[in-house]
Amino acid sequence: MGLETCGNCLSCLLIPLALWSIVVNILLYFPNGKTSYSASYQLPSHVWYFEGICFSGVMVSVGFVSIGYLKCWCCCFISIVLALLGIAFSGYSSIVSAVGLIQGPFCNSSTGWDYIFKDTTGGYLTNYSAWSRCTEPVNIVEWNIILLSILIALSGLQMIICFLKVAAELKRTLCGTYSVFVQVKNELRLFLQQLKDSLASAVSLS
């Protein structure tokens, strides 16, 4: 019961986590709150994968709402599939965000617009003095790091919650009220009882 209760309670957090993912992803389109960079497509490529808007946002929300309407025992399997899809969607968001974080921001420097930290394999994250190489947008390195780190954290929490949901549904399906084995056992017992009654009726008639 503890695992099931934990999985069900934590599942309610998926909606706010999804909404925050959407908001954070949208902020990536407007460095420092400015729309000019979005209008001129001077944005990093990973934002066009819509990792926070579509996958850890809309897709996870739709999956959670669908799970909420599944009440019959046979629908537990569908709940498991939806929770596994939630793991896949949030995992995709986490991976894309991590790749974007390692690649670094798309910014203007003395050599023009480029991913000037792409060859550092994430080493720029602790090399604070190198951040000043990005002259435009202002503070884009900090903006990029903070928002992508938040996205990774949000999608990571979603993965954990969906994993717990899978574990809870498996436990309920295999060991709980909706146990498949219990259902099969009851059906077999009913069948044997009916067969016994039929044989007894046949013997009495003969």
Secondary structure, 3 states (H helix, E strand, C coil): CHHHHHHHHHHCCHHHHHHHHHHHHHHCCCHHHCCHHHHCCCCCHHHHHCHHHHHHHHHHHHHHHHHHCCCCHHHHHHHHHHHHHHHHHHHHHHHHHHHHHHHCCCEEECCEEECCCHHHCCHHHHCHHHHHHCCECCCHHHHHHHHHHHHHHHHHHHHHHHHHHHHHHHHHHHHCCCCHHHHHHHHHHHHHHHHHHHHHHHHHHC
